[in-house]
Structures are given as C-alpha cells and as structure tokens.
Amino acid sequence: MNPTRNDDQGSDPRAWIGRSETVHDTIGPTPVIALTATLDHPAAAVLTGAPLPPLWHWLYFLPMHRQSEIGPDGHAKRGGFLPPVPLPRRMWAGSQFEFRAPVRVGDAVARTSTIDDVTSKEGRSGKLVFVKVRHELRCNGAADPAIVEFHDIVYREAKRPTDVEPPPQAAPTGAAWQREIVPDDVLLFRYSALTFNGHRIHYDRKYVTEVEGYPGLIVHGPLIATLLMDLLRRHAPAAEVANFRFKAVRPTFDLHPFRLNGQREGNTVKLWAQDHEGWLTMDAVATLKG
C-alpha cells in the first residue's frame, strides 16, 4: 500500500479538516479465510470474484507503521494523517456505511480517506475530542465508490478516580435472533492480528487495568459490529445490506460472555449487543436492499 496525501498541517486539530490520503490494496483470499475461521464458520473455498461480506473490508488497508512510530498505547504516535489530539485515550465510537456495490476477492481497491470534521466538548470525564473520517473505496479504477464509510473516533483524558461513568442503559428485549459470544484472549488476539491492531487495551491486561483503569481487556468495537453483521448473515443469508450504522454505548470486557441480538422488521434489521448484566453495549441498524 502506497499512501498519497493532501497535507495541510496546523497546530489546531480543526486545521486537519479536509486533509486526505489515498491508499491502495488488493483483496486477497487469505484474510477472508482467516476471519471465516475466527468467526467459527466451516472452512470453504474463497474464489476470485467472491463478494466480501459487509465490514470485511476492514481486513485490508491495514496501518503499516514502523515500530519506531508506535506510541505507548500501541497505536501510532499522534499526528500523521489524524490530527495530533493531545488526549491519551482513543476509542472507536461508531461508524455509518453505504454499501453501493460489491467489493470482490481479486479487486484492486483504492481507499481515499478525508478528515470530515473535528469537534471538542466537555463531558462527565473531562475534555472529549471527536474526529469524523470519511472513507471511500473504489474498485478497479471506478469513478464511483463501492463503499462509503464514516468513522467516528473519540479522544478522552486519562481516567481519574473521581470520574463518574454515565448511567448504563438496559438492552432491548424480544430479540428474534440471539447468539452468545465468549470473548477469550484467543479471539481478541486473532482479531487484533487480522486487523494489525496494536492497541494494547485489547491484549495487554497489565496496561489496560493499571494505565487506562479498565477492569479487563476491551473487546474491539469493530469486532462486535462484525459479529452483529455476522448474526444477520447467519439468519438471513440471502439478504443484501444497503446501509449500516453502529454506535458503541458501553465497553465490553473479556471477563464475561456477551450476547448478540437481532430483530428484522421488513427491510430494517435492528441489531444490538448486551453484556452479562443486560446493559446495552452496542446499538446498530442495517437497511436491506429491495
């Protein structure tokens, strides 16, 4: 992958708005085979031309930062393409997608990423900075994107003993589809490896508990979103997804199993995840084609 960038740097994170870069990748079969195994599906041949399931494009365009460029949390050091927000905790807060055309095994794909917005506010736990990134994936030189994705990132201050967590929200009831997931160390490791995610909150128990102040390893938000979409595929394998959005509501830790839920109402599929106590951890909605 060879990135090309449109750089317009400034000390104010809002100066990064409009900044863009383009990276290139080829959709190979091995990541598809590996995630198929990780999600516990039977092995199957992956042929050239096979469409990627929704969200599996996250297996490509991986961040190949040099080891010397990695910060103390396992992410790349601040700056580079993303604005240099001086807050230590970084989380994936949610995403919104338009699936306009298939991305297939064998495709040569260009992903153009643009800083769409940067906003700041004061929350219960101090200062927050939200960065919204727009990704557009184009296949084989096409002018129109096959996938448009908005990625919401939140930066937070270091956790303090006096921080008050927001009150939990009860998960909906009455799901037609359910699946229980045991988020053991191996599952978290395999997903981190597949997405080349060095963020230590997902595998370094000493770091996540002693430095970031969480009770256990944090299950990746994108993994939970992928599992929710996988729940839809298991129960409606012929359905084609037009739009999808998800929002991380509450962290999920590796200390207990968690549950995936789904409810179809016509072409709308409500999806959500809940922890072992019944609190909502991720809220999502998929819209199906036709």
C-alpha positions, 0 to 999 in steps of 0.5 A: 500500500502506497499512501498519497496525501493532501497535507495541510498541517496546523497546530489546531486539530480543526486545521486537519479538516479536509486533509486526505490520503489515498491508499491502495490494496488488493483483496486477497483470499487469505484474510477472508479465510482467516476471519471465516475461521475466527468467526467459527464458520466451516472452512470453504473455498474463497474464489476470485470474484467472491463478494466480501461480506459487509465490514470485511473490508476492514481486513485490508488497508491495514496501518503499516507503521514502523515500530519506531512510530508506535506510541505507548498505547500501541497505536501510532504516535499522534499526528500523521494523517489524524490530527495530533489530539493531545488526549491519551485515550482513543476509542472507536465510537461508531461508524455509518456505511453505504454499501453501493456495490460489491467489493470482490476477492481479486479487486484492486481497491483504492481507499481515499480517506478525508478528515470530515470534521473535528469537534471538542466538548466537555463531558462527565470525564473531562475534555472529549475530542471527536474526529469524523473520517470519511472513507471511500473505496473504489474498485478497479479504477471506478469513478464511483465508490463501492463503499462509503464509510464514516468513522467516528473516533473519540479522544478522552483524558486519562481516567481519574478516580473521581470520574463518574461513568454515565448511567448504563442503559438496559438492552432491548428485549424480544430479540428474534435472533440471539447468539452468545459470544465468549470473548477469550484472549484467543479471539481478541488476539486473532482479531487484533492480528487480522486487523494489525491492531496494536492497541494494547487495551485489547491484549495487554491486561497489565496496561489496560487495568493499571494505565487506562483503569479498565477492569479487563481487556476491551473487546474491539468495537469493530469486532462486535459490529462484525459479529452483529453483521455476522448474526444477520448473515447467519439468519438471513443469508440471502439478504443484501445490506444497503446501509449500516450504522453502529454506535458503541454505548458501553465497553465490553470486557473479556471477563464475561460472555456477551450476547448478540441480538437481532430483530428484522422488521421488513427491510430494517434489521435492528441489531444490538449487543448486551453484556452479562448484566443486560446493559446495552453495549452496542446499538446498530441498524442495517437497511436491506436492499429491495 
